[in-house]
């Protein structure tokens, strides 16, 4: 396995962990109160979602297509 594919798998795993953190934080009591009042989640939760999705997509693409010759 090449280093780029290993890096892709690692990036995918980090993205998955960030998405789990984001999902779990949406169920936190303070987050639900904030979402009820403002109609949206906190900026930290949104960043976890955005960065997690980007890392999952980037890691998957790197693992599949990385260093093709």
N, CA, C, O and CB atoms as a CASP TS submission, in Angstrom:
PFRMAT TS
TARGET T0000
AUTHOR 0000-0000-0000
METHOD Language model
MODEL 1
PARENT N/A
ATOM      1  N   UNK     1       0.854  -1.181   0.000  1.00  0.00           N
ATOM      2  CA  UNK     1       0.000   0.000   0.000  1.00  0.00           C
ATOM      3  C   UNK     1       0.895   1.239   0.000  1.00  0.00           C
ATOM      4  O   UNK     1       1.839   1.336   0.784  1.00  0.00           O
ATOM      5  CB  UNK     1      -0.969   0.001   1.232  1.00  0.00           C
ATOM      6  N   UNK     2       0.593   2.155  -0.866  1.00  0.00           N
ATOM      7  CA  UNK     2       1.405   3.366  -0.974  1.00  0.00           C
ATOM      8  C   UNK     2       1.052   4.369   0.109  1.00  0.00           C
ATOM      9  O   UNK     2      -0.017   4.310   0.717  1.00  0.00           O
ATOM     10  CB  UNK     2       1.230   4.001  -2.346  1.00  0.00           C
ATOM     11  N   UNK     3       1.974   5.286   0.331  1.00  0.00           N
ATOM     12  CA  UNK     3       1.798   6.285   1.382  1.00  0.00           C
ATOM     13  C   UNK     3       0.589   7.188   1.130  1.00  0.00           C
ATOM     14  O   UNK     3      -0.085   7.591   2.078  1.00  0.00           O
ATOM     15  CB  UNK     3       3.051   7.131   1.505  1.00  0.00           C
ATOM     16  N   UNK     4       0.311   7.507  -0.130  1.00  0.00           N
ATOM     17  CA  UNK     4      -0.842   8.375  -0.404  1.00  0.00           C
ATOM     18  C   UNK     4      -2.141   7.670  -0.059  1.00  0.00           C
ATOM     19  O   UNK     4      -3.082   8.302   0.421  1.00  0.00           O
ATOM     20  CB  UNK     4      -0.856   8.809  -1.876  1.00  0.00           C
ATOM     21  N   UNK     5      -2.202   6.375  -0.296  1.00  0.00           N
ATOM     22  CA  UNK     5      -3.415   5.638   0.060  1.00  0.00           C
ATOM     23  C   UNK     5      -3.562   5.521   1.567  1.00  0.00           C
ATOM     24  O   UNK     5      -4.674   5.602   2.090  1.00  0.00           O
ATOM     25  CB  UNK     5      -3.400   4.248  -0.571  1.00  0.00           C
ATOM     26  N   UNK     6      -2.460   5.335   2.264  1.00  0.00           N
ATOM     27  CA  UNK     6      -2.503   5.286   3.726  1.00  0.00           C
ATOM     28  C   UNK     6      -2.955   6.643   4.274  1.00  0.00           C
ATOM     29  O   UNK     6      -3.762   6.709   5.201  1.00  0.00           O
ATOM     30  CB  UNK     6      -1.111   4.897   4.306  1.00  0.00           C
ATOM     31  N   UNK     7      -2.428   7.716   3.693  1.00  0.00           N
ATOM     32  CA  UNK     7      -2.837   9.059   4.114  1.00  0.00           C
ATOM     33  C   UNK     7      -4.322   9.278   3.822  1.00  0.00           C
ATOM     34  O   UNK     7      -5.016   9.912   4.617  1.00  0.00           O
ATOM     35  CB  UNK     7      -1.985  10.137   3.401  1.00  0.00           C
ATOM     36  N   UNK     8      -4.811   8.770   2.709  1.00  0.00           N
ATOM     37  CA  UNK     8      -6.230   8.885   2.378  1.00  0.00           C
ATOM     38  C   UNK     8      -7.112   8.157   3.363  1.00  0.00           C
ATOM     39  O   UNK     8      -8.153   8.672   3.772  1.00  0.00           O
ATOM     40  CB  UNK     8      -6.483   8.359   0.995  1.00  0.00           C
ATOM     41  N   UNK     9      -6.701   6.954   3.750  1.00  0.00           N
ATOM     42  CA  UNK     9      -7.477   6.188   4.731  1.00  0.00           C
ATOM     43  C   UNK     9      -7.458   6.891   6.088  1.00  0.00           C
ATOM     44  O   UNK     9      -8.475   6.945   6.779  1.00  0.00           O
ATOM     45  CB  UNK     9      -6.920   4.749   4.864  1.00  0.00           C
ATOM     46  N   UNK    10      -6.297   7.429   6.465  1.00  0.00           N
ATOM     47  CA  UNK    10      -6.200   8.154   7.736  1.00  0.00           C
ATOM     48  C   UNK    10      -7.073   9.408   7.713  1.00  0.00           C
ATOM     49  O   UNK    10      -7.751   9.707   8.696  1.00  0.00           O
ATOM     50  CB  UNK    10      -4.735   8.533   8.032  1.00  0.00           C
ATOM     51  N   UNK    11      -7.060  10.137   6.611  1.00  0.00           N
ATOM     52  CA  UNK    11      -7.893  11.330   6.484  1.00  0.00           C
ATOM     53  C   UNK    11      -9.378  10.968   6.532  1.00  0.00           C
ATOM     54  O   UNK    11     -10.180  11.684   7.132  1.00  0.00           O
ATOM     55  CB  UNK    11      -7.570  12.070   5.177  1.00  0.00           C
ATOM     56  N   UNK    12      -9.730   9.865   5.903  1.00  0.00           N
ATOM     57  CA  UNK    12     -11.107   9.389   5.946  1.00  0.00           C
ATOM     58  C   UNK    12     -11.523   9.075   7.381  1.00  0.00           C
ATOM     59  O   UNK    12     -12.626   9.421   7.803  1.00  0.00           O
ATOM     60  CB  UNK    12     -11.274   8.147   5.057  1.00  0.00           C
ATOM     61  N   UNK    13     -10.639   8.422   8.125  1.00  0.00           N
ATOM     62  CA  UNK    13     -10.943   8.066   9.513  1.00  0.00           C
ATOM     63  C   UNK    13     -11.092   9.314  10.384  1.00  0.00           C
ATOM     64  O   UNK    13     -11.988   9.375  11.225  1.00  0.00           O
ATOM     65  CB  UNK    13      -9.844   7.155  10.083  1.00  0.00           C
ATOM     66  N   UNK    14     -10.233  10.299  10.192  1.00  0.00           N
ATOM     67  CA  UNK    14     -10.335  11.551  10.954  1.00  0.00           C
ATOM     68  C   UNK    14     -11.649  12.255  10.635  1.00  0.00           C
ATOM     69  O   UNK    14     -12.311  12.776  11.532  1.00  0.00           O
ATOM     70  CB  UNK    14      -9.136  12.484  10.643  1.00  0.00           C
ATOM     71  N   UNK    15     -12.026  12.270   9.369  1.00  0.00           N
ATOM     72  CA  UNK    15     -13.302  12.871   8.979  1.00  0.00           C
ATOM     73  C   UNK    15     -14.488  12.158   9.600  1.00  0.00           C
ATOM     74  O   UNK    15     -15.453  12.796  10.021  1.00  0.00           O
ATOM     75  CB  UNK    15     -13.442  12.868   7.477  1.00  0.00           C
ATOM     76  N   UNK    16     -14.419  10.832   9.657  1.00  0.00           N
ATOM     77  CA  UNK    16     -15.505  10.066  10.271  1.00  0.00           C
ATOM     78  C   UNK    16     -15.613  10.380  11.763  1.00  0.00           C
ATOM     79  O   UNK    16     -16.716  10.500  12.297  1.00  0.00           O
ATOM     80  CB  UNK    16     -15.286   8.556  10.060  1.00  0.00           C
ATOM     81  N   UNK    17     -14.476  10.513  12.431  1.00  0.00           N
ATOM     82  CA  UNK    17     -14.489  10.856  13.855  1.00  0.00           C
ATOM     83  C   UNK    17     -15.080  12.248  14.064  1.00  0.00           C
ATOM     84  O   UNK    17     -15.862  12.454  14.992  1.00  0.00           O
ATOM     85  CB  UNK    17     -13.065  10.786  14.443  1.00  0.00           C
ATOM     86  N   UNK    18     -14.719  13.193  13.219  1.00  0.00           N
ATOM     87  CA  UNK    18     -15.276  14.543  13.332  1.00  0.00           C
ATOM     88  C   UNK    18     -16.789  14.547  13.114  1.00  0.00           C
ATOM     89  O   UNK    18     -17.515  15.276  13.789  1.00  0.00           O
ATOM     90  CB  UNK    18     -14.603  15.478  12.325  1.00  0.00           C
ATOM     91  N   UNK    19     -17.259  13.733  12.174  1.00  0.00           N
ATOM     92  CA  UNK    19     -18.703  13.653  11.957  1.00  0.00           C
ATOM     93  C   UNK    19     -19.420  13.035  13.154  1.00  0.00           C
ATOM     94  O   UNK    19     -20.539  13.432  13.480  1.00  0.00           O
ATOM     95  CB  UNK    19     -19.000  12.843  10.700  1.00  0.00           C
ATOM     96  N   UNK    20     -18.786  12.072  13.806  1.00  0.00           N
ATOM     97  CA  UNK    20     -19.379  11.497  15.018  1.00  0.00           C
ATOM     98  C   UNK    20     -19.442  12.546  16.116  1.00  0.00           C
ATOM     99  O   UNK    20     -20.453  12.654  16.811  1.00  0.00           O
ATOM    100  CB  UNK    20     -18.573  10.269  15.496  1.00  0.00           C
ATOM    101  N   UNK    21     -18.359  13.331  16.283  1.00  0.00           N
ATOM    102  CA  UNK    21     -18.369  14.409  17.269  1.00  0.00           C
ATOM    103  C   UNK    21     -19.482  15.407  16.971  1.00  0.00           C
ATOM    104  O   UNK    21     -20.193  15.840  17.877  1.00  0.00           O
ATOM    105  CB  UNK    21     -17.012  15.123  17.298  1.00  0.00           C
ATOM    106  N   UNK    22     -19.629  15.768  15.707  1.00  0.00           N
ATOM    107  CA  UNK    22     -20.658  16.735  15.328  1.00  0.00           C
ATOM    108  C   UNK    22     -22.051  16.189  15.608  1.00  0.00           C
ATOM    109  O   UNK    22     -22.911  16.898  16.129  1.00  0.00           O
ATOM    110  CB  UNK    22     -20.525  17.106  13.849  1.00  0.00           C
ATOM    111  N   UNK    23     -22.265  14.938  15.263  1.00  0.00           N
ATOM    112  CA  UNK    23     -23.584  14.344  15.487  1.00  0.00           C
ATOM    113  C   UNK    23     -23.901  14.263  16.974  1.00  0.00           C
ATOM    114  O   UNK    23     -25.019  14.562  17.393  1.00  0.00           O
ATOM    115  CB  UNK    23     -23.657  12.950  14.858  1.00  0.00           C
ATOM    116  N   UNK    24     -22.922  13.861  17.763  1.00  0.00           N
ATOM    117  CA  UNK    24     -23.156  13.751  19.209  1.00  0.00           C
ATOM    118  C   UNK    24     -23.366  15.128  19.844  1.00  0.00           C
ATOM    119  O   UNK    24     -24.127  15.256  20.803  1.00  0.00           O
ATOM    120  CB  UNK    24     -21.974  13.035  19.889  1.00  0.00           C
ATOM    121  N   UNK    25     -22.705  16.146  19.320  1.00  0.00           N
ATOM    122  CA  UNK    25     -22.887  17.472  19.910  1.00  0.00           C
ATOM    123  C   UNK    25     -24.251  18.068  19.565  1.00  0.00           C
ATOM    124  O   UNK    25     -24.724  18.954  20.277  1.00  0.00           O
ATOM    125  CB  UNK    25     -21.781  18.408  19.441  1.00  0.00           C
ATOM    126  N   UNK    26     -24.891  17.608  18.497  1.00  0.00           N
ATOM    127  CA  UNK    26     -26.226  18.112  18.183  1.00  0.00           C
ATOM    128  C   UNK    26     -27.252  17.653  19.206  1.00  0.00           C
ATOM    129  O   UNK    26     -28.311  18.265  19.342  1.00  0.00           O
ATOM    130  CB  UNK    26     -26.646  17.662  16.793  1.00  0.00           C
ATOM    131  N   UNK    27     -26.946  16.575  19.929  1.00  0.00           N
ATOM    132  CA  UNK    27     -27.869  16.065  20.945  1.00  0.00           C
ATOM    133  C   UNK    27     -27.580  16.620  22.339  1.00  0.00           C
ATOM    134  O   UNK    27     -28.269  16.267  23.297  1.00  0.00           O
ATOM    135  CB  UNK    27     -27.808  14.554  20.980  1.00  0.00           C
ATOM    136  N   UNK    28     -26.583  17.471  22.464  1.00  0.00           N
ATOM    137  CA  UNK    28     -26.253  18.057  23.760  1.00  0.00           C
ATOM    138  C   UNK    28     -27.357  19.026  24.188  1.00  0.00           C
ATOM    139  O   UNK    28     -27.945  19.704  23.345  1.00  0.00           O
ATOM    140  CB  UNK    28     -24.883  18.781  23.702  1.00  0.00           C
ATOM    141  N   UNK    29     -27.641  19.097  25.483  1.00  0.00           N
ATOM    142  CA  UNK    29     -28.731  19.972  25.952  1.00  0.00           C
ATOM    143  C   UNK    29     -28.550  21.445  25.572  1.00  0.00           C
ATOM    144  O   UNK    29     -29.501  22.089  25.129  1.00  0.00           O
ATOM    145  CB  UNK    29     -28.850  19.864  27.452  1.00  0.00           C
ATOM    146  N   UNK    30     -27.351  21.975  25.739  1.00  0.00           N
ATOM    147  CA  UNK    30     -27.133  23.383  25.377  1.00  0.00           C
ATOM    148  C   UNK    30     -27.301  23.612  23.882  1.00  0.00           C
ATOM    149  O   UNK    30     -27.824  24.643  23.460  1.00  0.00           O
ATOM    150  CB  UNK    30     -25.740  23.833  25.813  1.00  0.00           C
ATOM    151  N   UNK    31     -26.861  22.660  23.095  1.00  0.00           N
ATOM    152  CA  UNK    31     -26.992  22.788  21.637  1.00  0.00           C
ATOM    153  C   UNK    31     -28.459  22.768  21.229  1.00  0.00           C
ATOM    154  O   UNK    31     -28.855  23.504  20.325  1.00  0.00           O
ATOM    155  CB  UNK    31     -26.225  21.655  20.918  1.00  0.00           C
ATOM    156  N   UNK    32     -29.259  21.953  21.868  1.00  0.00           N
ATOM    157  CA  UNK    32     -30.678  21.893  21.517  1.00  0.00           C
ATOM    158  C   UNK    32     -31.407  23.162  21.937  1.00  0.00           C
ATOM    159  O   UNK    32     -32.322  23.612  21.247  1.00  0.00           O
ATOM    160  CB  UNK    32     -31.335  20.677  22.165  1.00  0.00           C
ATOM    161  N   UNK    33     -31.010  23.737  23.058  1.00  0.00           N
ATOM    162  CA  UNK    33     -31.607  25.009  23.473  1.00  0.00           C
ATOM    163  C   UNK    33     -31.240  26.109  22.479  1.00  0.00           C
ATOM    164  O   UNK    33     -32.084  26.910  22.079  1.00  0.00           O
ATOM    165  CB  UNK    33     -31.142  25.394  24.901  1.00  0.00           C
ATOM    166  N   UNK    34     -29.968  26.132  22.088  1.00  0.00           N
ATOM    167  CA  UNK    34     -29.509  27.126  21.122  1.00  0.00           C
ATOM    168  C   UNK    34     -30.214  26.951  19.781  1.00  0.00           C
ATOM    169  O   UNK    34     -30.589  27.933  19.141  1.00  0.00           O
ATOM    170  CB  UNK    34     -27.991  27.030  20.937  1.00  0.00           C
ATOM    171  N   UNK    35     -30.395  25.697  19.356  1.00  0.00           N
ATOM    172  CA  UNK    35     -31.052  25.427  18.079  1.00  0.00           C
ATOM    173  C   UNK    35     -32.518  25.804  18.143  1.00  0.00           C
ATOM    174  O   UNK    35     -33.083  26.256  17.147  1.00  0.00           O
ATOM    175  CB  UNK    35     -30.903  23.953  17.693  1.00  0.00           C
ATOM    176  N   UNK    36     -33.141  25.629  19.292  1.00  0.00           N
ATOM    177  CA  UNK    36     -34.546  25.995  19.448  1.00  0.00           C
ATOM    178  C   UNK    36     -34.724  27.510  19.376  1.00  0.00           C
ATOM    179  O   UNK    36     -35.671  27.998  18.759  1.00  0.00           O
ATOM    180  CB  UNK    36     -35.095  25.457  20.777  1.00  0.00           C
ATOM    181  N   UNK    37     -33.820  28.247  20.004  1.00  0.00           N
ATOM    182  CA  UNK    37     -33.932  29.706  20.051  1.00  0.00           C
ATOM    183  C   UNK    37     -33.561  30.339  18.713  1.00  0.00           C
ATOM    184  O   UNK    37     -34.302  31.171  18.191  1.00  0.00           O
ATOM    185  CB  UNK    37     -33.042  30.270  21.159  1.00  0.00           C
ATOM    186  N   UNK    38     -32.415  29.945  18.158  1.00  0.00           N
ATOM    187  CA  UNK    38     -31.917  30.596  16.949  1.00  0.00           C
ATOM    188  C   UNK    38     -32.305  29.885  15.667  1.00  0.00           C
ATOM    189  O   UNK    38     -32.284  30.490  14.595  1.00  0.00           O
ATOM    190  CB  UNK    38     -30.437  30.705  17.015  1.00  0.00           C
ATOM    191  N   UNK    39     -32.658  28.614  15.758  1.00  0.00           N
ATOM    192  CA  UNK    39     -33.008  27.866  14.555  1.00  0.00           C
ATOM    193  C   UNK    39     -31.826  27.250  13.852  1.00  0.00           C
ATOM    194  O   UNK    39     -31.974  26.714  12.754  1.00  0.00           O
ATOM    195  CB  UNK    39     -33.721  28.746  13.612  1.00  0.00           C
ATOM    196  N   UNK    40     -30.643  27.315  14.463  1.00  0.00           N
ATOM    197  CA  UNK    40     -29.466  26.692  13.854  1.00  0.00           C
ATOM    198  C   UNK    40     -28.501  26.240  14.948  1.00  0.00           C
ATOM    199  O   UNK    40     -28.617  26.635  16.108  1.00  0.00           O
ATOM    200  CB  UNK    40     -28.761  27.675  12.878  1.00  0.00           C
ATOM    201  N   UNK    41     -27.565  25.417  14.552  1.00  0.00           N
ATOM    202  CA  UNK    41     -26.584  24.892  15.505  1.00  0.00           C
ATOM    203  C   UNK    41     -25.454  25.897  15.703  1.00  0.00           C
ATOM    204  O   UNK    41     -25.328  26.861  14.948  1.00  0.00           O
ATOM    205  CB  UNK    41     -26.019  23.537  15.019  1.00  0.00           C
ATOM    206  N   UNK    42     -24.637  25.664  16.723  1.00  0.00           N
ATOM    207  CA  UNK    42     -23.527  26.578  16.994  1.00  0.00           C
ATOM    208  C   UNK    42     -22.495  26.496  15.874  1.00  0.00           C
ATOM    209  O   UNK    42     -22.475  25.541  15.097  1.00  0.00           O
ATOM    210  CB  UNK    42     -22.870  26.254  18.357  1.00  0.00           C
ATOM    211  N   UNK    43     -21.650  27.499  15.807  1.00  0.00           N
ATOM    212  CA  UNK    43     -20.651  27.538  14.736  1.00  0.00           C
ATOM    213  C   UNK    43     -19.636  26.409  14.882  1.00  0.00           C
ATOM    214  O   UNK    43     -19.133  25.906  13.877  1.00  0.00           O
ATOM    215  CB  UNK    43     -19.931  28.888  14.730  1.00  0.00           C
ATOM    216  N   UNK    44     -19.325  26.003  16.107  1.00  0.00           N
ATOM    217  CA  UNK    44     -18.372  24.914  16.305  1.00  0.00           C
ATOM    218  C   UNK    44     -18.940  23.602  15.751  1.00  0.00           C
ATOM    219  O   UNK    44     -18.224  22.841  15.102  1.00  0.00           O
ATOM    220  CB  UNK    44     -18.027  24.762  17.805  1.00  0.00           C
ATOM    221  N   UNK    45     -20.205  23.344  16.003  1.00  0.00           N
ATOM    222  CA  UNK    45     -20.832  22.129  15.481  1.00  0.00           C
ATOM    223  C   UNK    45     -20.863  22.159  13.958  1.00  0.00           C
ATOM    224  O   UNK    45     -20.610  21.142  13.312  1.00  0.00           O
ATOM    225  CB  UNK    45     -22.259  21.971  16.039  1.00  0.00           C
ATOM    226  N   UNK    46     -21.166  23.298  13.391  1.00  0.00           N
ATOM    227  CA  UNK    46     -21.200  23.399  11.934  1.00  0.00           C
ATOM    228  C   UNK    46     -19.814  23.183  11.334  1.00  0.00           C
ATOM    229  O   UNK    46     -19.686  22.556  10.283  1.00  0.00           O
ATOM    230  CB  UNK    46     -21.750  24.761  11.508  1.00  0.00           C
ATOM    231  N   UNK    47     -18.774  23.698  11.994  1.00  0.00           N
ATOM    232  CA  UNK    47     -17.408  23.475  11.503  1.00  0.00           C
ATOM    233  C   UNK    47     -17.042  22.003  11.565  1.00  0.00           C
ATOM    234  O   UNK    47     -16.380  21.491  10.662  1.00  0.00           O
ATOM    235  CB  UNK    47     -16.401  24.300  12.315  1.00  0.00           C
ATOM    236  N   UNK    48     -17.466  21.311  12.625  1.00  0.00           N
ATOM    237  CA  UNK    48     -17.213  19.870  12.696  1.00  0.00           C
ATOM    238  C   UNK    48     -17.871  19.157  11.515  1.00  0.00           C
ATOM    239  O   UNK    48     -17.266  18.273  10.908  1.00  0.00           O
ATOM    240  CB  UNK    48     -17.734  19.290  14.034  1.00  0.00           C
ATOM    241  N   UNK    49     -19.090  19.533  11.191  1.00  0.00           N
ATOM    242  CA  UNK    49     -19.771  18.924  10.051  1.00  0.00           C
ATOM    243  C   UNK    49     -19.046  19.233   8.741  1.00  0.00           C
ATOM    244  O   UNK    49     -18.794  18.326   7.948  1.00  0.00           O
ATOM    245  CB  UNK    49     -21.218  19.412   9.977  1.00  0.00           C
ATOM    246  N   UNK    50     -18.715  20.484   8.510  1.00  0.00           N
ATOM    247  CA  UNK    50     -18.096  20.884   7.248  1.00  0.00           C
ATOM    248  C   UNK    50     -16.726  20.234   7.076  1.00  0.00           C
ATOM    249  O   UNK    50     -16.437  19.654   6.030  1.00  0.00           O
ATOM    250  CB  UNK    50     -17.968  22.410   7.178  1.00  0.00           C
ATOM    251  N   UNK    51     -15.892  20.331   8.096  1.00  0.00           N
ATOM    252  CA  UNK    51     -14.544  19.762   8.001  1.00  0.00           C
ATOM    253  C   UNK    51     -14.621  18.238   7.946  1.00  0.00           C
ATOM    254  O   UNK    51     -13.838  17.608   7.234  1.00  0.00           O
ATOM    255  CB  UNK    51     -13.672  20.215   9.199  1.00  0.00           C
ATOM    256  N   UNK    52     -15.548  17.643   8.684  1.00  0.00           N
ATOM    257  CA  UNK    52     -15.699  16.188   8.650  1.00  0.00           C
ATOM    258  C   UNK    52     -16.109  15.684   7.277  1.00  0.00           C
ATOM    259  O   UNK    52     -15.558  14.699   6.786  1.00  0.00           O
ATOM    260  CB  UNK    52     -16.718  15.748   9.675  1.00  0.00           C
ATOM    261  N   UNK    53     -17.067  16.350   6.659  1.00  0.00           N
ATOM    262  CA  UNK    53     -17.505  15.949   5.317  1.00  0.00           C
ATOM    263  C   UNK    53     -16.376  16.131   4.309  1.00  0.00           C
ATOM    264  O   UNK    53     -16.155  15.266   3.461  1.00  0.00           O
ATOM    265  CB  UNK    53     -18.742  16.762   4.883  1.00  0.00           C
ATOM    266  N   UNK    54     -15.667  17.244   4.395  1.00  0.00           N
ATOM    267  CA  UNK    54     -14.552  17.489   3.476  1.00  0.00           C
ATOM    268  C   UNK    54     -13.446  16.448   3.662  1.00  0.00           C
ATOM    269  O   UNK    54     -12.860  15.986   2.682  1.00  0.00           O
ATOM    270  CB  UNK    54     -13.985  18.903   3.688  1.00  0.00           C
ATOM    271  N   UNK    55     -13.159  16.079   4.906  1.00  0.00           N
ATOM    272  CA  UNK    55     -12.113  15.091   5.162  1.00  0.00           C
ATOM    273  C   UNK    55     -12.526  13.708   4.677  1.00  0.00           C
ATOM    274  O   UNK    55     -11.701  12.971   4.137  1.00  0.00           O
ATOM    275  CB  UNK    55     -11.780  15.043   6.650  1.00  0.00           C
ATOM    276  N   UNK    56     -13.791  13.348   4.862  1.00  0.00           N
ATOM    277  CA  UNK    56     -14.262  12.047   4.384  1.00  0.00           C
ATOM    278  C   UNK    56     -14.184  11.974   2.861  1.00  0.00           C
ATOM    279  O   UNK    56     -13.697  10.987   2.311  1.00  0.00           O
ATOM    280  CB  UNK    56     -15.706  11.786   4.858  1.00  0.00           C
ATOM    281  N   UNK    57     -14.654  13.002   2.188  1.00  0.00           N
ATOM    282  CA  UNK    57     -14.623  13.010   0.719  1.00  0.00           C
ATOM    283  C   UNK    57     -13.178  13.039   0.212  1.00  0.00           C
ATOM    284  O   UNK    57     -12.806  12.271  -0.675  1.00  0.00           O
ATOM    285  CB  UNK    57     -15.410  14.228   0.165  1.00  0.00           C
ATOM    286  N   UNK    58     -12.373  13.934   0.785  1.00  0.00           N
ATOM    287  CA  UNK    58     -10.972  14.023   0.360  1.00  0.00           C
ATOM    288  C   UNK    58     -10.198  12.753   0.638  1.00  0.00           C
ATOM    289  O   UNK    58      -9.406  12.313  -0.196  1.00  0.00           O
ATOM    290  CB  UNK    58     -10.294  15.179   1.044  1.00  0.00           C
ATOM    291  N   UNK    59     -10.416  12.156   1.804  1.00  0.00           N
ATOM    292  CA  UNK    59      -9.731  10.911   2.137  1.00  0.00           C
ATOM    293  C   UNK    59     -10.138   9.772   1.224  1.00  0.00           C
ATOM    294  O   UNK    59      -9.297   8.975   0.808  1.00  0.00           O
ATOM    295  CB  UNK    59     -10.005  10.534   3.571  1.00  0.00           C
ATOM    296  N   UNK    60     -11.421   9.690   0.909  1.00  0.00           N
ATOM    297  CA  UNK    60     -11.885   8.634   0.006  1.00  0.00           C
ATOM    298  C   UNK    60     -11.286   8.807  -1.397  1.00  0.00           C
ATOM    299  O   UNK    60     -10.835   7.842  -2.013  1.00  0.00           O
ATOM    300  CB  UNK    60     -13.427   8.635  -0.070  1.00  0.00           C
ATOM    301  N   UNK    61     -11.290  10.034  -1.883  1.00  0.00           N
ATOM    302  CA  UNK    61     -10.712  10.282  -3.211  1.00  0.00           C
ATOM    303  C   UNK    61      -9.216  10.006  -3.239  1.00  0.00           C
ATOM    304  O   UNK    61      -8.698   9.456  -4.211  1.00  0.00           O
ATOM    305  CB  UNK    61     -10.976  11.722  -3.641  1.00  0.00           C
ATOM    306  N   UNK    62      -8.529  10.386  -2.179  1.00  0.00           N
ATOM    307  CA  UNK    62      -7.093  10.149  -2.109  1.00  0.00           C
ATOM    308  C   UNK    62      -6.794   8.653  -2.012  1.00  0.00           C
ATOM    309  O   UNK    62      -5.839   8.173  -2.623  1.00  0.00           O
ATOM    310  CB  UNK    62      -6.486  10.891  -0.912  1.00  0.00           C
ATOM    311  N   UNK    63      -7.593   7.926  -1.259  1.00  0.00           N
ATOM    312  CA  UNK    63      -7.358   6.491  -1.122  1.00  0.00           C
ATOM    313  C   UNK    63      -7.638   5.744  -2.417  1.00  0.00           C
ATOM    314  O   UNK    63      -6.950   4.777  -2.746  1.00  0.00           O
ATOM    315  CB  UNK    63      -8.216   5.925  -0.007  1.00  0.00           C
ATOM    316  N   UNK    64      -8.652   6.196  -3.152  1.00  0.00           N
ATOM    317  CA  UNK    64      -9.019   5.498  -4.384  1.00  0.00           C
ATOM    318  C   UNK    64      -8.161   5.919  -5.572  1.00  0.00           C
ATOM    319  O   UNK    64      -7.689   5.071  -6.329  1.00  0.00           O
ATOM    320  CB  UNK    64     -10.477   5.743  -4.700  1.00  0.00           C
ATOM    321  N   UNK    65      -7.958   7.220  -5.738  1.00  0.00           N
ATOM    322  CA  UNK    65      -7.276   7.722  -6.917  1.00  0.00           C
ATOM    323  C   UNK    65      -5.864   8.216  -6.655  1.00  0.00           C
ATOM    324  O   UNK    65      -5.215   8.705  -7.579  1.00  0.00           O
ATOM    325  CB  UNK    65      -8.068   8.814  -7.512  1.00  0.00           C
ATOM    326  N   UNK    66      -5.376   8.110  -5.457  1.00  0.00           N
ATOM    327  CA  UNK    66      -4.062   8.671  -5.115  1.00  0.00           C
ATOM    328  C   UNK    66      -2.905   7.980  -5.828  1.00  0.00           C
ATOM    329  O   UNK    66      -2.798   6.754  -5.823  1.00  0.00           O
ATOM    330  CB  UNK    66      -3.846   8.588  -3.628  1.00  0.00           C
ATOM    331  N   UNK    67      -2.064   8.765  -6.425  1.00  0.00           N
ATOM    332  CA  UNK    67      -0.815   8.319  -7.057  1.00  0.00           C
ATOM    333  C   UNK    67      -1.038   7.296  -8.162  1.00  0.00           C
ATOM    334  O   UNK    67      -0.320   6.298  -8.233  1.00  0.00           O
ATOM    335  CB  UNK    67       0.104   7.732  -6.016  1.00  0.00           C
ATOM    336  N   UNK    68      -1.994   7.525  -9.000  1.00  0.00           N
ATOM    337  CA  UNK    68      -2.233   6.628 -10.132  1.00  0.00           C
ATOM    338  C   UNK    68      -1.251   6.935 -11.246  1.00  0.00           C
ATOM    339  O   UNK    68      -0.970   8.095 -11.548  1.00  0.00           O
ATOM    340  CB  UNK    68      -3.685   6.756 -10.644  1.00  0.00           C
ATOM    341  N   UNK    69      -0.740   5.890 -11.843  1.00  0.00           N
ATOM    342  CA  UNK    69       0.190   6.068 -12.974  1.00  0.00           C
ATOM    343  C   UNK    69      -0.174   5.164 -14.109  1.00  0.00           C
ATOM    344  O   UNK    69       0.493   5.173 -15.143  1.00  0.00           O
ATOM    345  CB  UNK    69       1.627   5.804 -12.550  1.00  0.00           C
TER
END
